[in-house]
Amino acid sequence: MVLNLIINTYHYIYRLFYKREKNGSKFSLVILALIFSVNVNAAQISDVSLLKQAISLRQTHQNNQAITILENLKINHQDHKRINIELVINYLKLNQYDKAETVIEHLYQLPLSANELTKLQALQKRLPKKSNKNKHRIHRFGLTATLYSGIDSISSQFPIYEYIGDINWQDGYEVDVSEEDILVNRGKQTERQSSYYNAEQLKGFYRYAPKKHFTVFGKKTALFWSNKLSLYRQQIQNRDDYQQIKFDSNISLIITKQWLFDLRYRNRSHFYAGKKRLNDQGIQFLLSLPIYNNRLKFGLEKREKTFNSIDIINNSTITTPWLEYAFKISTHFNASFGAQHRQKRALDVFNSYNNTNLYCRLNYTPTEKMSSYLLFNYNKLHYLEDDPVTVNWSREWRKSLALGVNYQFNKQLNIGLNSHVIRNKADNDNGKDEWLRLEAFIGYQF
């Protein structure tokens, strides 16, 4: 039918305009406009048909199939009230109360008629009391114990680095893009080596979220104060133990459940063979704002690295502005990509550099119990000391790939696997270096 309409329109416009516009320019523009209009209308009709199909599936108790259609529709129609309401109804049917509550909160941000508001309030009453109670908890505490076992392998034409430390790539559903928690030294030539390790971590969490909201720029604003403290110990094969103490504290302001301002303080203390080698502390400011169904994030971090007396020449200041765009691909896939410009200034210019870091991240949650991530980093370092008389190389390229999967048996117990590869290449054919880690873990939340 659409094809016949295009053909008939073509002949009609041809007879109408051909004699007046022999060059055909106006004729071509009109034809293109009509074809575009038909395609747009067809797409709109298609979405309407999908919504009707989802409603029919819900009426026949096929809620999972209905949710799949509705969540895909919501990607392009985030504020469509009927799509959101249908999602709430289906989530409630499957007892997915957290998801239903999230959509209800979004609907309250949209302009609602008196009838729509009444229906929404009726749906909200179907949420169990436990869900509403948890929403307004002022104080939240958590304690998690995790055991790790893995292997590290280093191989190269001539190793550039010594890698020591904990890389906790999976923290809840967030994956850190920074590799700065590894103790790194540009060192002497060594042979290919592998070492096994076991490790344990104890992590505590506290969050304060007052019930009473206040106003910022005339908008309703919520306050959150979150704190994390973790103790990590790693027993490395044929080497001394490594320990790390992490502390993070951040204050967040969420304006109308969309805009986010976050101020964060972090501290990392590194110990090797029972002696403190490095203290790494810094402060970070983050601004996150919504763009349709996605988010744009701006950040600025300032850090100070202080080594012990033996390595004091490596003391440095690191300044990192960054930009990230996060978006939802589908029901089960979320992704983000970003860029950082890290400026490291050490007492020894030999260890000072500018680093351009590009990264992309993909999170996959096929079920409520299983989650996985893939993180790729590309770094281009330019050392400030680039006199060929003094150094062999001044530019370096570093690529890394991290991959992990986590399975949550219940609220307390989870298991998973992590893998991480870092490859370095120096300019002027000065060599390559590769570091590989494979790790399994099991965690328990008290």
C-alpha positions in Angstrom: 0.0 0.0 0.0 2.8 2.4 0.9 4.6 1.5 -2.4 1.5 2.2 -4.5 1.0 5.5 -2.7 4.6 6.6 -3.6 4.2 5.5 -7.2 0.9 7.4 -7.7 2.3 10.5 -6.0 5.3 10.3 -8.2 3.2 10.3 -11.4 0.9 13.1 -10.1 3.8 15.4 -9.2 5.5 14.6 -12.4 2.6 15.8 -14.5 2.1 18.8 -12.3 5.6 20.2 -12.2 7.6 18.8 -15.1 6.6 21.5 -17.6 7.3 24.3 -15.1 10.6 23.0 -13.8 12.4 21.4 -16.6 15.6 21.1 -14.6 13.8 18.8 -12.2 15.2 20.4 -9.0 11.9 21.4 -7.4 10.4 18.1 -8.6 13.1 16.1 -6.8 12.8 18.0 -3.6 9.0 17.4 -3.5 9.4 13.7 -4.1 12.0 13.4 -1.4 9.8 15.3 1.1 6.8 13.1 0.4 8.9 9.9 0.8 10.4 11.1 4.1 6.9 12.0 5.3 5.6 8.5 4.5 8.6 6.9 6.2 8.1 9.0 9.4 4.4 8.2 9.5 5.1 4.5 9.0 7.6 4.5 11.9 5.1 6.3 14.2 2.4 3.8 13.2 4.8 1.0 13.9 5.5 2.2 17.5 1.7 2.6 18.1 1.2 -1.0 16.9 4.0 -2.2 19.3 2.3 -0.4 22.2 -1.0 -2.1 21.4 0.7 -5.4 21.1 2.3 -4.9 24.6 -1.1 -4.1 26.0 -2.6 -7.3 24.5 0.3 -9.3 25.9 -0.3 -7.8 29.4 -4.0 -8.6 29.2 -3.1 -12.2 28.4 -0.7 -12.4 31.4 2.4 -12.5 29.1 4.1 -9.8 31.2 7.8 -10.6 30.4 7.1 -10.3 26.7 5.2 -7.0 27.3 8.1 -5.6 29.3 10.6 -6.4 26.5 8.5 -4.4 24.0 7.8 -1.5 26.4 11.4 -1.1 27.6 12.6 -0.9 23.9 9.9 1.7 23.2 10.9 3.8 26.2 14.4 4.2 24.8 12.9 6.6 22.1 9.8 7.7 24.1 11.1 8.2 27.6 8.3 10.6 28.7 5.4 8.8 27.0 2.9 8.4 29.9 1.1 5.3 28.6 4.3 3.4 28.0 5.5 4.2 31.5 2.2 3.3 33.1 2.1 0.0 31.2 5.6 -0.7 32.5 4.5 -0.1 36.1 1.6 -2.4 35.7 3.7 -5.2 34.3 6.5 -4.8 36.9 3.9 -5.0 39.7 2.5 -8.2 38.2 5.9 -9.8 38.3 6.7 -8.4 41.8 9.6 -6.3 40.5 8.8 -3.5 42.9 12.1 -1.6 42.7 11.7 -1.2 38.9 8.0 -0.2 39.3 9.0 2.4 42.0 11.7 3.9 39.7 9.2 4.4 36.8 6.5 5.8 39.2 9.1 8.4 40.4 9.8 9.4 36.8 6.0 9.7 36.0 5.7 12.2 38.9 8.1 14.5 37.1 5.8 14.7 34.0 2.7 16.9 33.6 -0.3 14.9 34.8 -4.0 15.5 34.6 -6.1 15.0 37.7 -7.3 11.6 36.4 -3.8 10.5 35.6 -2.5 11.5 39.0 -5.3 9.5 40.7 -4.4 6.4 38.7 -0.7 6.8 39.5 -1.4 7.1 43.2 -3.5 4.0 43.0 -0.6 2.1 41.4 1.8 3.4 44.0 -0.3 2.0 46.8 0.2 -1.5 45.4 3.9 -1.2 46.3 4.6 -3.3 49.4 5.2 -1.4 52.6 8.8 -2.8 52.8 9.7 -1.0 49.6 8.4 2.3 50.8 10.1 1.9 54.2 13.5 1.2 52.6 13.1 4.2 50.4 13.1 6.5 53.5 15.8 4.9 55.6 18.0 7.7 57.0 21.0 5.5 57.9 22.2 2.5 55.9 25.1 0.2 56.9 26.8 -2.6 55.1 29.7 -5.0 55.6 31.2 -7.2 52.9 34.0 -9.8 53.1 35.6 -11.1 49.8 38.2 -13.7 49.1 40.3 -13.6 45.9 42.6 -16.1 44.2 44.5 -15.3 41.0 47.7 -15.2 38.9 49.7 -12.3 37.6 52.0 -12.7 34.5 54.6 -10.3 33.1 56.3 -10.7 29.8 58.1 -8.3 27.4 61.1 -7.6 25.3 62.3 -5.7 28.3 59.9 -5.1 31.2 59.2 -1.4 31.8 57.1 -1.8 34.9 56.7 -3.6 38.2 53.1 -4.1 39.0 52.0 -4.5 42.6 48.6 -4.0 44.1 44.9 -4.5 44.1 42.8 -3.6 41.1 39.2 -3.9 42.3 37.5 -3.5 38.9 34.0 -4.6 40.0 32.5 -2.5 42.8 28.7 -3.1 42.8 27.7 -2.3 39.2 30.4 0.5 38.8 33.6 -0.2 37.0 36.5 2.1 37.7 38.4 3.3 34.7 41.5 4.4 36.6 44.6 2.2 36.9 46.3 4.4 39.5 45.8 1.9 42.3 48.7 -0.1 40.9 52.2 0.6 42.3 54.2 1.2 39.1 57.9 1.7 38.7 59.9 2.1 35.5 62.6 -0.4 36.4 65.4 -2.6 35.4 65.4 -5.4 32.9 63.9 -8.7 34.3 62.9 -12.0 32.8 59.4 -13.3 32.1 57.7 -14.3 35.3 54.3 -15.4 36.8 53.2 -15.4 40.4 50.1 -16.7 42.2 48.4 -14.8 44.9 45.6 -15.0 47.4 43.9 -12.0 48.9 41.1 -11.0 51.2 39.2 -7.7 51.6 36.8 -6.4 54.3 34.7 -3.4 53.2 32.3 -1.3 55.3 29.7 1.1 54.0 27.6 3.8 55.6 25.1 6.2 54.0 23.2 9.1 55.5 20.1 10.2 53.6 17.8 12.6 55.5 14.1 12.4 54.9 13.7 16.2 54.7 14.5 17.7 51.3 15.5 21.3 50.7 15.5 23.7 47.8 18.4 24.7 45.5 17.8 27.1 42.6 14.1 26.8 43.4 14.1 23.0 42.9 13.5 20.1 45.2 16.9 18.7 46.3 17.9 15.5 48.1 21.1 15.1 50.1 23.2 11.9 50.4 26.4 11.4 52.4 28.2 8.1 51.6 31.4 6.6 53.1 33.4 3.5 52.3 36.3 1.9 54.2 38.1 -1.2 52.9 41.1 -3.2 54.1 42.8 -5.4 51.5 45.7 -7.9 52.0 47.4 -9.8 49.2 49.8 -12.7 49.8 52.0 -13.0 46.7 53.9 -16.1 45.8 57.6 -16.0 46.9 57.2 -12.3 47.8 56.3 -10.2 50.8 52.7 -9.3 51.5 51.0 -6.2 50.1 48.3 -4.3 52.0 46.0 -1.4 51.1 43.6 0.8 53.1 41.0 2.6 51.1 38.7 5.4 52.3 36.1 7.3 50.2 33.7 9.9 51.4 31.3 11.8 49.1 28.4 14.3 49.5 25.8 14.2 46.7 23.0 16.6 45.8 20.3 15.3 43.5 18.0 18.1 42.1 14.5 16.9 41.1 15.9 13.4 40.8 17.9 14.3 37.7 20.8 16.7 38.2 23.6 15.4 40.4 26.4 17.4 42.1 29.0 15.2 43.8 32.0 16.1 45.9 34.3 13.2 46.8 37.4 12.7 49.0 39.5 9.6 48.5 42.6 8.2 50.3 44.7 5.1 49.4 47.5 3.9 51.7 49.8 1.3 50.2 52.0 -1.0 52.3 54.6 -3.6 51.2 56.5 -5.9 53.5 54.9 -4.3 56.5 56.1 -0.8 55.5 54.1 2.1 54.1 55.3 2.9 50.6 52.7 5.3 49.3 49.9 7.6 50.4 47.6 8.7 47.6 44.8 11.2 48.4 42.7 13.5 46.3 39.4 15.3 45.9 37.0 15.1 42.9 34.1 17.2 41.7 31.4 15.7 39.5 28.4 17.2 37.7 26.0 14.8 36.0 23.0 15.9 34.0 20.3 14.1 32.0 20.1 14.2 28.2 16.9 12.4 27.2 17.3 8.9 28.5 21.1 9.3 28.9 23.6 11.2 31.1 26.5 13.6 30.5 29.1 13.8 33.2 31.9 16.4 33.8 34.6 15.8 36.4 37.8 17.3 37.8 40.1 15.5 40.2 43.2 16.7 42.1 45.5 14.1 43.8 48.7 14.1 45.7 51.0 11.0 45.8 53.5 10.9 48.7 56.1 8.1 48.9 58.3 7.0 51.8 61.8 8.5 52.3 63.5 6.0 50.0 61.2 6.9 47.0 60.5 10.5 47.9 61.7 11.6 44.5 58.5 10.0 43.0 56.2 12.4 45.0 53.8 13.9 42.5 50.7 15.9 41.9 48.1 14.7 39.4 45.3 16.8 37.9 42.6 15.1 35.8 39.7 16.8 34.0 37.4 14.3 32.3 34.2 14.0 30.3 31.8 11.0 30.0 28.6 10.2 28.2 26.5 7.3 29.5 23.6 5.8 27.7 21.2 2.9 27.6 21.4 0.6 24.6 18.6 -1.8 25.5 17.0 -3.5 28.5 20.1 -5.4 29.4 22.9 -3.2 28.0 24.3 0.0 29.3 27.4 1.7 27.9 29.5 4.8 28.3 32.5 6.4 26.7 34.8 9.2 28.0 38.0 11.0 27.8 40.5 12.1 30.5 43.6 14.4 30.4 45.9 13.4 33.2 48.8 15.7 34.1 51.3 14.1 36.4 54.0 16.4 37.9 56.7 14.5 39.9 59.7 15.8 41.8 61.8 13.9 39.2 60.9 15.1 35.7 61.7 11.6 34.5 58.4 10.4 36.0 56.3 13.5 34.9 54.0 13.1 31.9 50.8 14.2 30.2 48.4 11.4 29.5 45.4 11.4 27.1 43.1 8.6 28.1 40.1 7.4 26.0 37.9 4.7 27.3 34.6 2.9 26.7 32.7 0.7 29.0 29.9 -1.8 28.5 27.7 -3.3 31.3 25.5 -6.3 30.6 22.9 -7.6 33.0 21.1 -10.6 31.4 19.2 -11.4 34.6 18.7 -9.7 38.0 21.3 -12.1 39.5 24.0 -11.9 36.8 26.0 -8.9 35.7 29.1 -8.4 33.6 31.3 -5.6 32.3 33.9 -4.9 29.6 36.2 -2.0 29.9 38.7 -0.7 27.3 41.3 2.0 27.9 43.7 3.7 25.5 46.4 5.9 26.9 49.0 8.0 25.1 51.7 9.3 27.5 54.2 12.0 26.7 56.9 12.3 29.3 58.2 15.8 30.0 61.8 14.6 29.9 62.2 14.0 26.1 65.8 14.8 25.5 67.2 11.8 23.5 70.6 12.3 25.2 68.9 11.7 28.6 66.2 9.2 28.0 65.6 6.4 25.5 62.0 7.2 24.9 59.6 10.0 25.7 56.3 8.7 24.3 54.4 5.6 25.4 51.2 3.9 24.4 49.3 1.9 26.9 46.2 -0.2 26.1 44.2 -2.2 28.6 41.2 -4.5 28.6 39.2 -5.6 31.7 36.5 -8.2 31.6 34.5 -9.6 34.5 31.3 -11.4 35.5 29.4 -11.6 38.8 26.6 -13.9 39.9 24.5 -13.0 42.9 23.1 -16.2 44.5 21.1 -14.1 47.1 21.4 -10.9 49.0 24.4 -12.2 50.9 26.5 -14.5 48.6 28.1 -13.7 45.2 30.9 -15.2 43.1 32.7 -13.9 40.0 35.7 -13.8 37.7 37.9 -10.9 36.7 40.5 -10.6 34.0 42.8 -7.7 33.1 45.4 -7.1 30.4 47.8 -4.1 30.1 50.1 -3.6 27.2 52.7 -0.9 27.0 54.8 0.2 23.9 57.5 2.8 24.0 58.5 4.8 20.9 61.7 4.4 18.9 61.4 0.6 19.1 62.4 0.6 22.8 60.3 -2.4 23.6 57.0 -3.8 24.7 55.6 -4.9 28.0 52.5 -7.0 28.9 50.9 -7.6 32.3 48.0 -10.1 32.7 45.8 -10.9 35.7 43.2 -13.7 36.0 41.2 -13.7 39.2 38.3 -15.5 40.9 36.5 -14.2 44.0 33.7 -15.0 46.4 32.0 -12.4 48.5 29.5 -12.4 51.5 27.5 -9.4 52.7 26.6 -9.4 56.3 
